[in-house]
């Protein structure tokens, strides 16, 4: 997917990698991987723990994983290992319909995230910005 999204640059992946490594070092993260019948990596996912939930932070998959259901298996296995706990799994939403539908297959529900914007521009510019 990263190759398809031109706005994501190497520095963004490096920052993401740093967050994942720090989470793993602090025992606040888990990485799951799936391998195809040929023994090669075909999908993986990183989950980080935050307060009362696990955040589905990042995933990557090969074209093979779409055929063999590897990502489904990874997420399903993660859910099974956390079953019985009171933790939520936060898929971080998606504006991509097919991805949102995939997450709903695990029982996820859409939630609205509130945000606040603060405009610190000087008064005359701030009025024009509206």
DSSP file (Angstrom, degrees, kcal/mol; ACC not computed):
  #  RESIDUE AA STRUCTURE BP1 BP2  ACC     N-H-->O    O-->H-N    N-H-->O    O-->H-N    TCO  KAPPA ALPHA  PHI   PSI    X-CA   Y-CA   Z-CA
    1    1 A X    >>        0   0    0      0, 0.0     4,-1.3     0, 0.0     3,-1.3   0.000 360.0 360.0 360.0 -38.2    0.0    0.0    0.0
    2    2 A X  T 34  +     0   0    0      1,-0.3     6,-0.2     2,-0.2     3,-0.2   0.837 360.0  55.0 -57.5 -33.6    2.9    2.4    0.8
    3    3 A X  T 34 S+     0   0    0      1,-0.2    -1,-0.3     3,-0.0     3,-0.0   0.772 107.2  51.6 -70.1 -24.0    4.0    2.2   -2.8
    4    4 A X  T <4 S+     0   0    0     -3,-1.3     2,-0.9     1,-0.1    -1,-0.2   0.725  97.7  71.2 -83.7 -22.7    0.5    3.3   -3.9
    5    5 A X    ><  -     0   0    0     -4,-1.3     3,-1.1    -3,-0.2    -1,-0.1  -0.826  62.8-171.4-100.7 103.8    0.4    6.3   -1.5
    6    6 A X  T 3  S+     0   0    0     -2,-0.9    -1,-0.2     1,-0.3    -4,-0.0   0.759  78.7  65.2 -67.9 -25.9    2.8    8.9   -2.9
    7    7 A X  T 3  S+     0   0    0      2,-0.1     2,-0.7     1,-0.0    -1,-0.3   0.712  81.7  89.2 -72.3 -19.1    2.5   11.2    0.1
    8    8 A X    <   -     0   0    0     -3,-1.1     2,-0.2    -6,-0.2    -3,-0.0  -0.703  64.7-171.9 -84.5 118.2    4.1    8.6    2.4
    9    9 A X    >>  -     0   0    0     -2,-0.7     4,-1.7     1,-0.1     3,-0.8  -0.560  39.4 -98.4-107.1 169.9    7.9    9.2    2.3
   10   10 A X  H 3> S+     0   0    0      1,-0.3     4,-2.6     2,-0.2     5,-0.2   0.870 122.0  58.3 -54.4 -40.3   10.8    7.2    3.7
   11   11 A X  H 3> S+     0   0    0      1,-0.2     4,-2.3     2,-0.2    -1,-0.3   0.863 103.7  52.8 -61.1 -35.1   11.0    9.5    6.7
   12   12 A X  H <> S+     0   0    0     -3,-0.8     4,-2.4     2,-0.2    -1,-0.2   0.920 110.3  46.7 -66.2 -43.1    7.4    8.6    7.6
   13   13 A X  H  X S+     0   0    0     -4,-1.7     4,-2.8     2,-0.2    -2,-0.2   0.884 111.1  52.7 -65.5 -37.8    8.2    4.9    7.5
   14   14 A X  H  X S+     0   0    0     -4,-2.6     4,-2.1     2,-0.2    -2,-0.2   0.910 110.2  47.8 -63.9 -41.3   11.3    5.6    9.6
   15   15 A X  H  X S+     0   0    0     -4,-2.3     4,-2.2     2,-0.2    -2,-0.2   0.919 112.5  49.0 -63.8 -43.6    9.2    7.4   12.2
   16   16 A X  H  X S+     0   0    0     -4,-2.4     4,-2.5     1,-0.2    -2,-0.2   0.917 109.8  51.6 -61.8 -43.9    6.7    4.6   12.2
   17   17 A X  H  X S+     0   0    0     -4,-2.8     4,-2.8     1,-0.2    -1,-0.2   0.903 108.6  52.0 -59.5 -41.8    9.4    2.0   12.6
   18   18 A X  H  X S+     0   0    0     -4,-2.1     4,-2.5     2,-0.2    -1,-0.2   0.905 109.8  48.6 -62.1 -42.2   10.8    4.0   15.6
   19   19 A X  H  X S+     0   0    0     -4,-2.2     4,-2.5     2,-0.2    -2,-0.2   0.923 113.1  47.7 -63.4 -44.3    7.4    4.1   17.2
   20   20 A X  H  X S+     0   0    0     -4,-2.5     4,-2.4     2,-0.2    -2,-0.2   0.925 112.7  47.9 -64.4 -44.6    7.0    0.3   16.7
   21   21 A X  H  X S+     0   0    0     -4,-2.8     4,-2.8     2,-0.2    -1,-0.2   0.921 112.4  49.1 -63.0 -43.9   10.5   -0.5   18.0
   22   22 A X  H  X S+     0   0    0     -4,-2.5     4,-1.9    -5,-0.2    -1,-0.2   0.915 111.2  50.1 -62.3 -42.8   10.0    1.7   21.1
   23   23 A X  H  <>S+     0   0    0     -4,-2.5     5,-3.5     2,-0.2     6,-0.6   0.905 112.8  46.4 -61.3 -42.3    6.6    0.1   21.8
   24   24 A X  H ><5S+     0   0    0     -4,-2.4     3,-1.5     4,-0.2    -2,-0.2   0.911 110.7  52.3 -66.8 -42.7    8.1   -3.4   21.5
   25   25 A X  H 3<5S+     0   0    0     -4,-2.8    -1,-0.2     1,-0.3    -2,-0.2   0.844 111.0  47.9 -61.9 -33.3   11.1   -2.4   23.7
   26   26 A X  T 3<5S-     0   0    0     -4,-1.9    -1,-0.3    -5,-0.2    -2,-0.2   0.333 116.3-115.1 -89.1   7.5    8.7   -1.2   26.4
   27   27 A X  T < 5S+     0   0    0     -3,-1.5    -3,-0.2    -5,-0.1    -2,-0.1   0.834  87.6 115.1  61.3  33.8    6.6   -4.3   26.1
   28   28 A X      < +     0   0    0     -5,-3.5    21,-3.8    -6,-0.2     2,-0.3   0.184  64.8  57.6-113.8  13.1    3.6   -2.3   24.8
   29   29 A X  E     -A   48   0A   0     -6,-0.6     2,-0.4    19,-0.3    19,-0.2  -0.971  55.6-161.2-144.7 158.2    3.5   -3.8   21.4
   30   30 A X  E     -A   47   0A   0     17,-2.7    17,-2.9    -2,-0.3     2,-0.4  -0.998   7.7-156.2-139.1 140.4    3.1   -7.1   19.5
   31   31 A X  E     -A   46   0A   0     -2,-0.4     2,-0.4    15,-0.2    15,-0.2  -0.967   8.7-168.6-118.5 132.8    3.9   -8.0   16.0
   32   32 A X  E     -A   45   0A   0     13,-2.6    13,-2.5    -2,-0.4     2,-0.3  -0.933   5.9-173.5-118.7 143.1    2.2  -10.9   14.1
   33   33 A X  E     -A   44   0A   0     -2,-0.4     2,-0.4    11,-0.2    11,-0.2  -0.965  10.4-155.4-136.6 153.3    3.4  -12.3   10.8
   34   34 A X  E     -A   43   0A   0      9,-2.9     8,-2.7    -2,-0.3     9,-1.5  -0.968   7.7-156.9-128.3 145.7    2.1  -14.9    8.3
   35   35 A X  E     -A   41   0A   0     -2,-0.4     6,-0.2     6,-0.3    -2,-0.0  -0.946  15.5-125.8-124.0 143.1    4.0  -17.0    5.9
   36   36 A X    >   -     0   0    0      4,-2.7     3,-2.1    -2,-0.4    -1,-0.0  -0.108  40.1 -89.8 -76.8 179.3    2.8  -18.6    2.7
   37   37 A X  T 3  S+     0   0    0      1,-0.3    -1,-0.1     2,-0.1    -2,-0.0   0.738 127.8  60.8 -63.9 -22.0    3.1  -22.2    1.7
   38   38 A X  T 3  S-     0   0    0      2,-0.2    -1,-0.3     1,-0.0     3,-0.1   0.455 117.9-113.2 -83.6  -0.3    6.5  -21.4    0.1
   39   39 A X  S <  S+     0   0    0     -3,-2.1     2,-0.3     1,-0.3    -2,-0.1   0.478  75.0 130.3  83.9   2.3    7.8  -20.2    3.5
   40   40 A X        -     0   0    0      1,-0.1    -4,-2.7     2,-0.0    -1,-0.3  -0.664  68.0 -98.8 -93.0 146.9    8.0  -16.6    2.5
   41   41 A X  E     +A   35   0A   0     -2,-0.3    -6,-0.3    -6,-0.2     3,-0.1  -0.337  45.8 164.7 -56.8 134.6    6.6  -13.7    4.5
   42   42 A X  E     +     0   0A   0     -8,-2.7    20,-3.0     1,-0.4    23,-0.4   0.547  58.9   7.8-129.9 -16.9    3.2  -12.6    3.1
   43   43 A X  E     +AB  34  61A   0     -9,-1.5    -9,-2.9    18,-0.3    -1,-0.4  -0.980  54.6 174.5-162.8 152.5    1.6  -10.4    5.8
   44   44 A X  E     -AB  33  60A   0     16,-2.4    16,-2.2    -2,-0.3     2,-0.3  -0.989   7.1-165.2-156.7 158.9    2.3   -8.8    9.1
   45   45 A X  E     -AB  32  59A   0    -13,-2.5   -13,-2.6    -2,-0.3     2,-0.5  -0.997  10.0-148.2-148.6 147.4    0.7   -6.4   11.6
   46   46 A X  E     -AB  31  58A   0     12,-2.9    12,-1.4    -2,-0.3    11,-1.4  -0.976  12.5-170.9-119.3 128.8    1.8   -4.4   14.6
   47   47 A X  E     -AB  30  56A   0    -17,-2.9   -17,-2.7    -2,-0.5     2,-0.4  -0.967   4.9-161.9-116.9 132.8   -0.5   -3.7   17.5
   48   48 A X  E     -AB  29  55A   0      7,-2.2     7,-3.7    -2,-0.4     2,-0.4  -0.928  17.5-127.5-114.6 142.8    0.4   -1.2   20.3
   49   49 A X  E     + B   0  54A   0    -21,-3.8     2,-0.4    -2,-0.4     5,-0.2  -0.731  29.2 175.1 -88.9 132.2   -1.2   -1.1   23.7
   50   50 A X  E >   - B   0  53A   0      3,-3.3     3,-1.8    -2,-0.4     2,-0.8  -0.897  56.9 -61.8-142.4 109.3   -2.6    2.2   24.8
   51   51 A X  T 3  S-     0   0    0     -2,-0.4    -2,-0.0     1,-0.3     3,-0.0  -0.360 123.8  -6.1  56.8 -95.5   -4.5    2.6   28.1
   52   52 A X  T 3  S+     0   0    0     -2,-0.8    36,-1.9    35,-0.0     2,-0.3   0.137 126.7  54.5-116.7  19.7   -7.5    0.4   27.6
   53   53 A X  E <   -Bc  50  88A   0     -3,-1.8    -3,-3.3    34,-0.2     2,-0.5  -0.972  69.4-123.7-148.9 162.1   -7.1   -0.6   24.0
   54   54 A X  E     -Bc  49  89A   0     34,-3.1    36,-3.4    -2,-0.3     2,-0.6  -0.942  29.5-144.4-104.6 128.9   -4.8   -2.2   21.4
   55   55 A X  E     -Bc  48  90A   0     -7,-3.7    -7,-2.2    -2,-0.5     2,-1.7  -0.838   9.7-137.5 -98.2 124.1   -4.2    0.1   18.4
   56   56 A X  E     +B   47   0A   0     34,-3.0    -9,-0.2    -2,-0.6     3,-0.1  -0.641  37.1 172.3 -77.1  89.9   -3.9   -1.6   15.0
   57   57 A X  E     -     0   0A   0     -2,-1.7     2,-0.3   -11,-1.4    -1,-0.2   0.899  49.5  -7.9 -76.5 -44.6   -0.9    0.6   14.1
   58   58 A X  E     -B   46   0A   0    -12,-1.4   -12,-2.9    -3,-0.2     2,-0.3  -0.998  52.9-178.4-157.4 146.1    0.4   -0.8   10.9
   59   59 A X  E     -B   45   0A   0     -2,-0.3     2,-0.3   -14,-0.2   -14,-0.2  -0.987   3.4-170.8-144.6 156.0    0.1   -3.7    8.5
   60   60 A X  E     +B   44   0A   0    -16,-2.2   -16,-2.4    -2,-0.3     2,-0.3  -0.994   9.8 176.3-144.5 145.7    1.7   -4.8    5.3
   61   61 A X  E     -B   43   0A   0     -2,-0.3   -18,-0.3   -18,-0.2     2,-0.2  -0.996  23.2-129.6-151.3 154.6    0.8   -7.6    2.9
   62   62 A X    >>  -     0   0    0    -20,-3.0     3,-0.8    -2,-0.3     4,-0.7  -0.526  40.1-101.8 -94.1 166.5    1.8   -9.1   -0.4
   63   63 A X  H >> S+     0   0    0      1,-0.2     3,-0.8     2,-0.2     4,-0.8   0.850 121.9  62.8 -56.7 -32.9   -0.6   -9.9   -3.2
   64   64 A X  H >> S+     0   0    0      1,-0.2     4,-2.2     2,-0.2     3,-0.9   0.867  94.0  61.2 -60.1 -36.2   -0.4  -13.6   -2.1
   65   65 A X  H <>>S+     0   0    0     -3,-0.8     4,-1.3   -23,-0.4     5,-1.0   0.787  96.6  59.1 -65.8 -25.7   -2.0  -12.7    1.2
   66   66 A X  H <<5S+     0   0    0     -3,-0.8    -1,-0.3    -4,-0.7    -2,-0.2   0.806 111.1  42.4 -71.0 -27.4   -5.1  -11.4   -0.5
   67   67 A X  H <<5S+     0   0    0     -3,-0.9    -2,-0.2    -4,-0.8    -1,-0.2   0.846 120.6  38.9 -84.6 -37.0   -5.6  -14.8   -2.0
   68   68 A X  H  <5S-     0   0    0     -4,-2.2    -2,-0.2     0, 0.0    -3,-0.2   0.475 103.4-121.9 -97.4  -0.8   -4.7  -16.9    1.1
   69   69 A X  T  X5 +     0   0    0     -4,-1.3     4,-2.3    -5,-0.2    -3,-0.2   0.781  56.7 151.7  72.3  26.7   -6.4  -14.7    3.7
   70   70 A X  H  >< +     0   0    0     -5,-1.0     4,-2.4     1,-0.2     5,-0.1   0.893  69.5  49.1 -60.9 -43.3   -3.3  -14.1    5.7
   71   71 A X  H  > S+     0   0    0     -6,-0.4     4,-2.5     1,-0.2     5,-0.3   0.905 110.5  51.2 -66.5 -39.0   -4.3  -10.7    7.1
   72   72 A X  H  > S+     0   0    0     -7,-0.3     4,-2.9     1,-0.2     5,-0.2   0.936 110.7  49.7 -58.6 -45.2   -7.6  -12.0    8.2
   73   73 A X  H  X S+     0   0    0     -4,-2.3     4,-2.5     2,-0.2    -2,-0.2   0.895 110.0  50.4 -61.6 -42.1   -5.9  -14.9    9.9
   74   74 A X  H  X S+     0   0    0     -4,-2.4     4,-2.3     2,-0.2    -1,-0.2   0.953 115.2  41.5 -61.5 -51.0   -3.5  -12.5   11.7
   75   75 A X  H  X S+     0   0    0     -4,-2.5     4,-2.6     1,-0.2    -2,-0.2   0.915 115.0  51.1 -66.0 -42.5   -6.2  -10.2   13.0
   76   76 A X  H  X S+     0   0    0     -4,-2.9     4,-2.3    -5,-0.3    -1,-0.2   0.911 111.3  48.3 -60.8 -42.6   -8.5  -13.1   13.9
   77   77 A X  H  X S+     0   0    0     -4,-2.5     4,-2.1    -5,-0.2    -1,-0.2   0.902 110.5  51.4 -64.6 -41.2   -5.7  -14.8   15.9
   78   78 A X  H  X S+     0   0    0     -4,-2.3     4,-1.2     1,-0.2    -2,-0.2   0.934 110.1  49.1 -60.8 -45.8   -4.9  -11.5   17.7
   79   79 A X  H  X S+     0   0    0     -4,-2.6     4,-0.8     1,-0.2     3,-0.5   0.915 110.0  51.7 -60.3 -43.3   -8.6  -11.1   18.6
   80   80 A X  H >< S+     0   0    0     -4,-2.3     3,-0.6     1,-0.2    -1,-0.2   0.880 107.2  52.4 -62.5 -37.6   -8.6  -14.7   19.9
   81   81 A X  H 3< S+     0   0    0     -4,-2.1    -1,-0.2     1,-0.2    -2,-0.2   0.762 114.9  42.3 -70.7 -22.4   -5.5  -14.2   22.1
   82   82 A X  H >< S+     0   0    0     -4,-1.2     3,-2.0    -3,-0.5     5,-0.3   0.445  85.0 126.3-101.2  -2.0   -7.2  -11.1   23.7
   83   83 A X  T << S+     0   0    0     -4,-0.8     3,-0.1    -3,-0.6    -3,-0.0  -0.270  70.7  28.2 -58.5 140.3  -10.7  -12.7   24.1
   84   84 A X  T 3  S+     0   0    0      1,-0.4    -1,-0.3     3,-0.1     2,-0.2   0.241  97.7 107.2  91.0 -13.4  -12.0  -12.4   27.6
   85   85 A X  S <  S-     0   0    0     -3,-2.0    -1,-0.4     2,-0.1    -3,-0.0  -0.505  76.5-124.1 -88.8 166.5  -10.0   -9.3   28.4
   86   86 A X  S    S+     0   0    0     -2,-0.2     2,-0.2    -3,-0.1    -3,-0.1   0.130  70.8 120.2 -96.5  20.9  -11.7   -5.9   28.7
   87   87 A X        -     0   0    0     -5,-0.3     2,-0.2   -34,-0.1   -34,-0.2  -0.589  54.9-138.3 -89.0 148.2   -9.5   -4.3   26.1
   88   88 A X  E     -c   53   0A   0    -36,-1.9   -34,-3.1    -2,-0.2     2,-0.6  -0.646  10.0-134.9 -93.6 157.1  -10.8   -2.7   22.8
   89   89 A X  E     -c   54   0A   0     -2,-0.2     2,-0.8   -36,-0.2   -34,-0.2  -0.971  17.8-156.5-113.6 117.5   -9.1   -3.2   19.5
   90   90 A X  E     -c   55   0A   0    -36,-3.4   -34,-3.0    -2,-0.6   -37,-0.0  -0.831  12.6-173.6 -99.0 109.9   -8.9    0.2   17.7
   91   91 A X        -     0   0    0     -2,-0.8    -1,-0.1   -36,-0.2   -36,-0.1   0.483  38.8-126.9 -80.5  -1.9   -8.6   -0.3   14.0
   92   92 A X        -     0   0    0      2,-0.0    -2,-0.1    -3,-0.0    -1,-0.1   0.668  46.0-102.1  64.4  17.9   -8.0    3.5   13.6
   93   93 A X        -     0   0    0      1,-0.1     2,-0.3     6,-0.1    17,-0.0   0.223  34.9-128.6  62.8 174.3  -10.8    3.7   11.1
   94   94 A X        -     0   0    0      1,-0.1    -1,-0.1     3,-0.0    -2,-0.0  -0.926  17.0-155.4-162.7 138.8  -10.6    4.0    7.4
   95   95 A X  S    S+     0   0    0     -2,-0.3     2,-0.7     4,-0.0     3,-0.1   0.420  78.1  95.8 -89.7  -1.0  -11.9    6.2    4.6
   96   96 A X  S  > S-     0   0    0      1,-0.2     4,-2.6     2,-0.0     3,-0.4  -0.828  70.8-148.9 -92.9 116.2  -11.4    3.3    2.2
   97   97 A X  H  > S+     0   0    0     -2,-0.7     4,-2.5     1,-0.2     5,-0.2   0.873  94.0  50.7 -54.8 -45.0  -14.7    1.5    1.9
   98   98 A X  H  > S+     0   0    0      1,-0.2     4,-1.8     2,-0.2    -1,-0.2   0.875 112.8  46.8 -65.2 -35.6  -13.2   -2.0    1.3
   99   99 A X  H  > S+     0   0    0     -3,-0.4     4,-2.3     2,-0.2    -2,-0.2   0.908 111.4  50.3 -71.3 -42.4  -11.0   -1.7    4.3
  100  100 A X  H  X S+     0   0    0     -4,-2.6     4,-2.1     1,-0.2    -2,-0.2   0.895 111.2  50.0 -61.0 -40.1  -13.8   -0.4    6.6
  101  101 A X  H  X S+     0   0    0     -4,-2.5     4,-1.2    -5,-0.2    -1,-0.2   0.892 108.2  53.3 -65.1 -40.1  -15.9   -3.4    5.4
  102  102 A X  H  < S+     0   0    0     -4,-1.8     3,-0.5     1,-0.2     4,-0.3   0.926 110.4  46.9 -59.8 -46.1  -13.0   -5.7    6.2
  103  103 A X  H ><>S+     0   0    0     -4,-2.3     3,-1.9     1,-0.2     5,-1.3   0.875 105.8  58.7 -65.3 -37.6  -12.7   -4.4    9.7
  104  104 A X  H ><5S+     0   0    0     -4,-2.1     3,-2.2     1,-0.3    -1,-0.2   0.800  91.7  71.0 -62.1 -26.7  -16.5   -4.6   10.2
  105  105 A X  T 3<5S+     0   0    0     -4,-1.2    -1,-0.3    -3,-0.5    -2,-0.2   0.686  96.1  52.4 -62.4 -17.3  -16.1   -8.3    9.5
  106  106 A X  T < 5S-     0   0    0     -3,-1.9    -1,-0.3    -4,-0.3    -2,-0.2   0.292 130.1 -95.7 -99.0   8.0  -14.5   -8.6   12.9
  107  107 A X  T < 5S+     0   0    0     -3,-2.2    -3,-0.2     1,-0.2    -2,-0.1   0.584  71.3 156.1  91.6  10.4  -17.4   -6.8   14.6
  108  108 A X      < -     0   0    0     -5,-1.3     2,-0.4    -8,-0.1    -1,-0.2  -0.322  28.5-149.5 -70.1 155.9  -15.9   -3.3   14.6
  109  109 A X        -     0   0    0     -2,-0.0     2,-0.1    -6,-0.0    -1,-0.0  -0.967  21.9-105.7-126.2 141.8  -18.2   -0.4   14.8
  110  110 A X        -     0   0    0     -2,-0.4     2,-0.4   -17,-0.0   -10,-0.0  -0.413  39.5-174.3 -65.8 139.9  -17.7    3.1   13.2
  111  111 A X        -     0   0    0     -2,-0.1     2,-0.4     2,-0.0    -1,-0.0  -0.985  22.1-124.5-134.0 146.2  -16.9    5.8   15.8
  112  112 A X        -     0   0    0     -2,-0.4     2,-0.6     0, 0.0    -2,-0.0  -0.748  18.1-149.4 -90.4 136.8  -16.5    9.5   15.3
  113  113 A X        -     0   0    0     -2,-0.4     2,-0.2     2,-0.0    -2,-0.0  -0.923  12.6-143.7-104.6 124.9  -13.2   11.0   16.4
  114  114 A X        -     0   0    0     -2,-0.6     2,-0.3     2,-0.0     0, 0.0  -0.585  19.4-173.9 -85.3 149.2  -13.5   14.6   17.6
  115  115 A X        -     0   0    0     -2,-0.2     2,-0.4     2,-0.0    -2,-0.0  -0.981  14.9-146.5-141.8 155.6  -10.8   17.1   16.9
  116  116 A X        -     0   0    0     -2,-0.3     2,-0.4     2,-0.0    -2,-0.0  -0.968   9.6-160.8-122.2 137.1  -10.0   20.7   17.8
  117  117 A X        -     0   0    0     -2,-0.4     2,-0.5     2,-0.0    -2,-0.0  -0.961   1.5-160.9-117.5 136.7   -8.3   23.2   15.6
  118  118 A X        -     0   0    0     -2,-0.4     2,-0.8     2,-0.0    -2,-0.0  -0.971   6.4-153.5-118.8 123.1   -6.6   26.3   16.9
  119  119 A X        +     0   0    0     -2,-0.5     7,-0.1     1,-0.1    -2,-0.0  -0.845  16.3 175.4 -97.3 109.1   -5.9   29.1   14.5
  120  120 A X        +     0   0    0     -2,-0.8    -1,-0.1     6,-0.0     3,-0.1   0.189  36.1 125.6 -99.9  15.6   -3.0   31.1   15.8
  121  121 A X  S    S-     0   0    0      1,-0.1    -2,-0.1     2,-0.1     5,-0.1  -0.368  74.6 -87.0 -68.7 154.8   -2.8   33.4   12.8
  122  122 A X     >  -     0   0    0      1,-0.1     4,-2.9     4,-0.1     3,-0.4  -0.248  49.2 -97.6 -60.8 155.4   -2.9   37.2   13.6
  123  123 A X  H  > S+     0   0    0      1,-0.2     4,-2.1     2,-0.2     5,-0.2   0.846 118.7  45.5 -47.4 -54.3   -6.4   38.7   13.8
  124  124 A X  H  > S+     0   0    0      1,-0.2     4,-1.5     2,-0.2    -1,-0.2   0.908 118.2  43.3 -63.8 -37.5   -6.8   40.1   10.3
  125  125 A X  H  > S+     0   0    0     -3,-0.4     4,-2.0     2,-0.2    -1,-0.2   0.885 110.4  56.6 -71.0 -38.4   -5.4   37.0    8.6
  126  126 A X  H  X S+     0   0    0     -4,-2.9     4,-0.9     1,-0.2    -2,-0.2   0.892 106.3  50.0 -60.8 -41.0   -7.5   34.7   10.9
  127  127 A X  H  < S+     0   0    0     -4,-2.1     3,-0.5    -5,-0.2    -1,-0.2   0.899 111.9  47.7 -65.2 -40.9  -10.7   36.5    9.8
  128  128 A X  H  < S+     0   0    0     -4,-1.5    -1,-0.2     1,-0.2    -2,-0.2   0.813 102.7  64.2 -69.7 -29.6   -9.9   36.1    6.2
  129  129 A X  H  <        0   0    0     -4,-2.0    -1,-0.2     1,-0.3    -2,-0.2   0.807 360.0 360.0 -64.9 -31.0   -9.0   32.4    6.6
  130  130 A X     <        0   0    0     -4,-0.9    -1,-0.3    -3,-0.5    -2,-0.1   0.517 360.0 360.0 -62.0 360.0  -12.5   31.5    7.6
